[in-house]
Amino acid sequence: MMLNFTNVAGQPAVLFLHGFLGRGSDFDEVIARIGGFNCLTIDLPGHGNTQKSWEYSLQNTAAEIVQHLPIEPINLVGYSMGGRLALYLALNYPDRFSKAVIESGSPGLKTELERSQRMQRDRELANRLEENFEQFLIDWYRQPLFRSFAAHPHFEQILKERAKHNPAELARSLREMGTGMQPSLWEKLAVHRQPILLIVGEYDHKFIEINQEMAAQCKTAELAIVASCGHNVHFEKSAEFVDRLHHFLV
């Protein structure tokens, strides 16, 4: 797994973690706008150029990232799947990471029944992805939380980039790193002492509710709801996203 590192001597470091179907370059516009930081990106397992023989679980991926960090401590910015990973890193390796920005993320599901049901759904999605990747992409972005994302003028270009992935590797990611496979992090939130910024879009009602509960449980967390966007805030509202990052991380 390769960490792409832009080195600016003496500047604080930030590791960006993309969402499902994305890659490290998804944050290029954010990185170009933010300035003043050592920025690290990565193609997470099953995405882009990263294909591994080991299990693509959240725990294994987190351990691999920690092992290869070129600088510590470091700030985290994670979106969706990358937000779940960033939260896991922040809560389980608090001495390695200082601040964490969680965009449209969650601490996982609370009960074994919820996780079992979600694992079954993720397996079914993975099967559909392998059977017909093109149709899977169309159906994926028809979900209500992506409605404003799919209406963006650059969406078609993003869709073309998504289609370049290896379907079999993406299916592995869904089966092994999906929400159903994630250990619940809810209890760890209450004892976490490092600053966390939770970012969600105004139209993303499901994740607003999740993140409001997260903010209520974690004393060091603050919640920002960004107007006129859905699940993918850093793409839909890049300038405002960068402003909030800069204010929080500096």
RODO-2510 file (C-alpha; in nm, 4 decimals, decimal comma):
residues 250
     n   res          X          Y          Z
     1     m     0,0000     0,0000     0,0000
     2     m     0,1506     0,3301    -0,1115
     3     l     0,1153     0,6590     0,0750
     4     n     0,1596     0,9515    -0,1623
     5     f     0,3314     1,2248     0,0365
     6     t     0,3726     1,5944    -0,0484
     7     n     0,6503     1,7155     0,1806
     8     v     0,6514     2,0774     0,2955
     9     a     0,9097     2,1145     0,5724
    10     g     0,7708     2,2273     0,9062
    11     q     0,4034     2,2010     0,8100
    12     p     0,1439     1,9875     0,9916
    13     a     0,0540     1,6624     0,8160
    14     v    -0,2871     1,5370     0,7033
    15     l    -0,3793     1,1890     0,5772
    16     f    -0,6822     1,1820     0,3432
    17     l    -0,8859     0,8595     0,3197
    18     h    -1,1343     0,8239     0,0322
    19     g    -1,4720     0,6510     0,0195
    20     f    -1,5956     0,3333    -0,1478
    21     l    -1,5457     0,3464    -0,5283
    22     g    -1,2973     0,6330    -0,4896
    23     r    -0,9202     0,6691    -0,4838
    24     g    -0,6633     0,8991    -0,3264
    25     s    -0,6858     1,1477    -0,6115
    26     d    -1,0481     1,2229    -0,5089
    27     f    -0,9030     1,4802    -0,2711
    28     d    -0,6814     1,6552    -0,5288
    29     e    -0,8998     1,9669    -0,5436
    30     v    -0,9186     1,9890    -0,1642
    31     i    -0,5404     1,9524    -0,1357
    32     a    -0,4822     2,2148    -0,4053
    33     r    -0,7060     2,4593    -0,2171
    34     i    -0,5960     2,4009     0,1402
    35     g    -0,2222     2,4862     0,1301
    36     g     0,0145     2,4881     0,4263
    37     f    -0,0014     2,1160     0,5033
    38     n     0,1951     1,7998     0,4342
    39     c    -0,0776     1,6057     0,2511
    40     l    -0,0862     1,2263     0,2242
    41     t    -0,3260     1,0259     0,0096
    42     i    -0,3738     0,6557    -0,0471
    43     d    -0,5655     0,4122    -0,2679
    44     l    -0,7367     0,1932    -0,0091
    45     p    -0,7395    -0,1876    -0,0574
    46     g    -0,9417    -0,2949    -0,3607
    47     h    -0,9303     0,0535    -0,5094
    48     g    -0,7050     0,2101    -0,7717
    49     n    -0,3586     0,0599    -0,7676
    50     t    -0,3833    -0,1128    -0,4290
    51     q    -0,4461    -0,4859    -0,4393
    52     k    -0,3318    -0,7021    -0,1468
    53     s    -0,3315    -1,0685    -0,0582
    54     w    -0,4242    -1,0071     0,3053
    55     e    -0,7774    -0,9546     0,4324
    56     y    -0,9217    -0,6116     0,3457
    57     s    -1,0670    -0,5628     0,6933
    58     l    -1,0801    -0,2284     0,8707
    59     q    -0,8453    -0,3611     1,1399
    60     n    -0,5828    -0,4916     0,8943
    61     t    -0,5986    -0,1805     0,6790
    62     a    -0,5576     0,0433     0,9844
    63     a    -0,2565    -0,1556     1,1077
    64     e    -0,0965    -0,1380     0,7631
    65     i    -0,1416     0,2395     0,7486
    66     v     0,0040     0,2906     1,0967
    67     q     0,3039     0,0742     1,0068
    68     h     0,3877     0,2884     0,7025
    69     l     0,3243     0,6398     0,8316
    70     p     0,6197     0,8598     0,7266
    71     i     0,5458     1,1241     0,9904
    72     e     0,3754     1,1383     1,3319
    73     p     0,1551     1,2615     1,4823
    74     i    -0,0745     1,3254     1,1891
    75     n    -0,4235     1,4630     1,1288
    76     l    -0,6916     1,2524     0,9604
    77     v    -0,9572     1,3390     0,7025
    78     g    -1,1841     1,0527     0,5974
    79     y    -1,4933     1,0367     0,3776
    80     s    -1,7675     0,7714     0,4131
    81     m    -1,5814     0,4355     0,4112
    82     g    -1,2637     0,6367     0,4667
    83     g    -1,4445     0,8175     0,7471
    84     r    -1,5141     0,4868     0,9209
    85     l    -1,1474     0,3978     0,8801
    86     a    -1,0312     0,7400     1,0020
    87     l    -1,2514     0,7096     1,3101
    88     y    -1,1142     0,3618     1,3816
    89     l    -0,7580     0,4951     1,3530
    90     a    -0,8276     0,7957     1,5748
    91     l    -0,9967     0,5905     1,8481
    92     n    -0,7561     0,2958     1,8465
    93     y    -0,4251     0,4775     1,7857
    94     p    -0,4713     0,8097     1,9707
    95     d    -0,0954     0,8548     2,0174
    96     r    -0,0393     0,8427     1,6381
    97     f    -0,3100     1,0859     1,5299
    98     s    -0,3906     1,4316     1,6627
    99     k    -0,7137     1,5636     1,5074
   100     a    -0,9690     1,3794     1,2929
   101     v    -1,2218     1,5097     1,0410
   102     i    -1,4947     1,2546     0,9715
   103     e    -1,7051     1,3355     0,6635
   104     s    -2,0275     1,1364     0,6312
   105     g    -1,8869     0,8605     0,8513
   106     s    -2,0175     0,6400     1,1296
   107     p    -1,8943     0,4325     1,4271
   108     g    -2,0555     0,1218     1,2802
   109     l    -2,3639    -0,0713     1,3895
   110     k    -2,4442    -0,1271     1,7563
   111     t    -2,5776    -0,4843     1,7691
   112     e    -2,4790    -0,8250     1,6355
   113     l    -2,8162    -0,8552     1,4619
   114     e    -2,7664    -0,5239     1,2780
   115     r    -2,4149    -0,6249     1,1746
   116     s    -2,5305    -0,9680     1,0566
   117     q    -2,8085    -0,8176     0,8466
   118     r    -2,5715    -0,5594     0,6983
   119     m    -2,3085    -0,8253     0,6180
   120     q    -2,5717    -1,0158     0,4212
   121     r    -2,6671    -0,6981     0,2331
   122     d    -2,3013    -0,6194     0,1594
   123     r    -2,2478    -0,9730     0,0256
   124     e    -2,5499    -0,9340    -0,2018
   125     l    -2,4197    -0,5977    -0,3262
   126     a    -2,0774    -0,7512    -0,3901
   127     n    -2,2365    -1,0278    -0,5969
   128     r    -2,4300    -0,7751    -0,8036
   129     l    -2,1147    -0,5703    -0,8530
   130     e    -1,9287    -0,8722    -0,9933
   131     e    -2,2185    -0,9755    -1,2162
   132     n    -2,2744    -0,6358    -1,3821
   133     f    -2,0429    -0,3555    -1,2698
   134     e    -2,1892    -0,0962    -1,5064
   135     q    -2,5427    -0,1484    -1,3773
   136     f    -2,4145    -0,1566    -1,0186
   137     l    -2,2642     0,1920    -1,0600
   138     i    -2,5901     0,3266    -1,2018
   139     d    -2,7921     0,1770    -0,9157
   140     w    -2,5391     0,2867    -0,6507
   141     y    -2,5641     0,6511    -0,7434
   142     r    -2,9423     0,6386    -0,7613
   143     q    -2,9503     0,6107    -0,3831
   144     p    -3,1159     0,9147    -0,2190
   145     l    -2,7983     1,0183    -0,0333
   146     f    -2,6213     1,0661    -0,3707
   147     r    -2,9021     1,2625    -0,5411
   148     s    -2,7239     1,6006    -0,5260
   149     f    -2,3880     1,4364    -0,6071
   150     a    -2,5326     1,2789    -0,9239
   151     a    -2,6723     1,6179    -1,0267
   152     h    -2,3273     1,7802    -1,0177
   153     p    -2,2019     1,8981    -1,3614
   154     h    -1,8825     1,6909    -1,3248
   155     f    -2,0609     1,3716    -1,2196
   156     e    -2,0267     1,1958    -1,5574
   157     q    -1,6486     1,2347    -1,5459
   158     i    -1,6412     1,0972    -1,1929
   159     l    -1,8521     0,8007    -1,3077
   160     k    -1,6008     0,7246    -1,5846
   161     e    -1,3209     0,7219    -1,3278
   162     r    -1,5185     0,4881    -1,1027
   163     a    -1,5666     0,2464    -1,3942
   164     k    -1,1881     0,1978    -1,4215
   165     h    -1,1757    -0,0027    -1,0977
   166     n    -1,1406    -0,3805    -1,0871
   167     p    -1,4893    -0,5168    -0,9981
   168     a    -1,3515    -0,8265    -0,8244
   169     e    -1,1322    -0,6122    -0,5984
   170     l    -1,4180    -0,3761    -0,5170
   171     a    -1,6338    -0,6752    -0,4293
   172     r    -1,3630    -0,7919    -0,1876
   173     s    -1,3657    -0,4483    -0,0279
   174     l    -1,7435    -0,4652     0,0217
   175     r    -1,7302    -0,8145     0,1716
   176     e    -1,4347    -0,7526     0,4021
   177     m    -1,4455    -0,3798     0,4832
   178     g    -1,8179    -0,3071     0,4578
   179     t    -2,0149    -0,1577     0,7453
   180     g    -2,1360    -0,4994     0,8552
   181     m    -1,7790    -0,6187     0,9120
   182     q    -1,6809    -0,3095     1,1106
   183     p    -1,6491    -0,3496     1,4887
   184     s    -1,8723    -0,1055     1,6751
   185     l    -1,6856     0,2066     1,7901
   186     w    -1,9720     0,3645     1,9847
   187     e    -1,8337     0,2868     2,3308
   188     k    -1,4884     0,4225     2,2457
   189     l    -1,6368     0,7610     2,1488
   190     a    -1,7285     0,8386     2,5083
   191     v    -1,3677     0,8146     2,6299
   192     h    -1,1892     0,9718     2,3323
   193     r    -0,9941     1,2877     2,4190
   194     q    -0,8634     1,4129     2,0834
   195     p    -1,0573     1,6720     1,8787
   196     i    -1,2980     1,5412     1,6140
   197     l    -1,4863     1,7408     1,3507
   198     l    -1,7940     1,5665     1,2102
   199     i    -1,9056     1,6966     0,8697
   200     v    -2,2333     1,6025     0,6991
   201     g    -2,4426     1,7479     0,4184
   202     e    -2,7820     1,9103     0,4755
   203     y    -2,9607     1,6597     0,2493
   204     d    -2,8001     1,3519     0,4088
   205     h    -3,0657     1,2955     0,6749
   206     k    -2,9530     0,9468     0,7769
   207     f    -2,5973     1,0592     0,8498
   208     i    -2,7087     1,3797     1,0192
   209     e    -2,8918     1,1642     1,2729
   210     i    -2,5935     0,9311     1,3189
   211     n    -2,3497     1,2181     1,3596
   212     q    -2,5733     1,4079     1,6022
   213     e    -2,5644     1,1009     1,8251
   214     m    -2,1874     1,0747     1,7829
   215     a    -2,1431     1,4394     1,8849
   216     a    -2,3631     1,3831     2,1897
   217     q    -2,1502     1,0885     2,3032
   218     c    -1,8034     1,2346     2,2371
   219     k    -1,7117     1,5429     2,4433
   220     t    -1,4347     1,6468     2,2014
   221     a    -1,6495     1,6240     1,8875
   222     e    -1,8141     1,9135     1,7046
   223     l    -2,0713     1,8781     1,4281
   224     a    -2,0871     2,0860     1,1094
   225     i    -2,3854     2,0522     0,8748
   226     v    -2,3046     2,1955     0,5320
   227     a    -2,5937     2,3529     0,3443
   228     s    -2,7168     2,2536    -0,0029
   229     c    -2,5293     1,9231    -0,0404
   230     g    -2,5617     1,5530     0,0289
   231     h    -2,3267     1,2707     0,1247
   232     n    -2,0157     1,3831    -0,0666
   233     v    -1,9493     1,7253     0,0865
   234     h    -1,5859     1,7632    -0,0250
   235     f    -1,6908     1,7224    -0,3904
   236     e    -2,0163     1,9160    -0,3880
   237     k    -1,8972     2,2031    -0,1668
   238     s    -1,5202     2,1939    -0,1971
   239     a    -1,4513     2,5555    -0,0976
   240     e    -1,6613     2,5405     0,2181
   241     f    -1,5201     2,1994     0,3052
   242     v    -1,1654     2,3385     0,2807
   243     d    -1,2561     2,6412     0,4933
   244     r    -1,3875     2,4141     0,7688
   245     l    -1,0790     2,1906     0,7474
   246     h    -0,8423     2,4836     0,7694
   247     h    -1,0245     2,6412     1,0629
   248     f    -1,0285     2,3103     1,2530
   249     l    -0,6775     2,1843     1,1766
   250     v    -0,4742     2,5035     1,2195
***
